[in-house]
Amino acid sequence: MAGIFKYTQLNPVIFGNGAIGCVGEELAKLGCKKLLFVCGPNVTKAGGTVKAEASLKAHGIDFLYWNEVKPDAPSGLINKAAEFAIKEGCDSVLGIGGGSCMDLAKAVALLLDLKETKIEKYLPPPPPTMQPEKVPIFLAPTTSGSGSEGTMVSVITDDTTGQKQAIFIHATIGIIDPELTLTCPPHVTAQAGFDVMAHCIESITARDRNPHSELLALSALRRVRDNLVECFNNGSNLEARSEMALASNWAGLAFVDTDIQLGHATCDSISATCHTPHGIECAWVTPELLKIMADYVPEEIKKIAEAMRVELTGKETNLEVSLKIGDVIHQMMRACKVKSLKEYGATRQQVVDGAPLVVAARHLWPKCPVYVDKELTVEDAAKFLGDIYDNYQ
């Protein structure tokens, strides 16, 4: 671990049951008059916006809805929403939903601030770090997964290429209200929860890990281990939901310091070739990632084992420790009814064909220990992907 390191929290977070009721007061402090509500129709049907609406009305803030939210924040949809927000004279954005919704809200706020309607102009290779100067962004997650309310990442799908791109935009304020997650369906709860787990493990094993990121990621990982299956089985358990909400946010704050790495690069390759849910990809990939990491970061792997409640004798090899962690993850996956790649209809060849995409992502994920001590070849990536396909059935 480096002798000098830095850590950051990008924006304040308001946490607690009923916290969404603070939104009107906070927007009023910033002088906002007209809000664009970004959320999916299921959020409004479930009553997730009722307290927010009451708070806005109490503080004299007008609001409009944009509820054409789709997974992976398509660029064309962002442009359409921004055009609507500009036309209606909105001066602030509130995203209530999952990670894609919050990513979309961030991008819309950027375009609203710039009075632009083409997010493609700001996707890489131009400098990816952008931040609205005048348009506040409030984000309230309804899932415990991406941690987008506390990170700088806005993942956008470029409609012209089909590729996921990222620009760096962070919220003005994150509002984490565990009550908003109570209606999250079991399969979405599982997908989001395994994304949190991956954020933790990739942060703990990243090249730029530090005491701050490790503290957050290990604490978050314990919460995932203890509460994810319970949330899947009993979504009305508010205490378990609260623990997962904290885990999601803290895992996001951890990878703000370190970045995520090879695991997520691999998930993106599977997404491109198989079009499967991101969180489930994280579940498939992470046990195999641990095997690769075992000899590079053995002490960190042991800390992960402890956080995951894995019983060790102290005589295990590095690989054996990683295998035991993988067994626990597979148990959690089965408890959450996670299907295999084969059950999703993917063939082994289809998955392995994504190997060049994993290698090509090296410039996006430079902090993985594998890239420090060993160049990842297409053959290495193909074996890795094949193992991912083979070892969870």
PyMOL commands that set and color helices and strands:
alter all, ss='L'
color gray80, all
select helices_A, chain A and resi 19-29+41-45+50-58+75-88+99-114+119-122+148-150+178-181+186-204+211-233+238-258+262-274+278-293+298-307+318-335+348-352+355-363+369-373+378-390
alter helices_A, ss='H'
color red, helices_A
select strands_A, chain A and resi 13-15+34-38+62-66+92-97+137-141+153-157+164-168+173-176
alter strands_A, ss='S'
color yellow, strands_A
deselect
rebuild
show_as cartoon
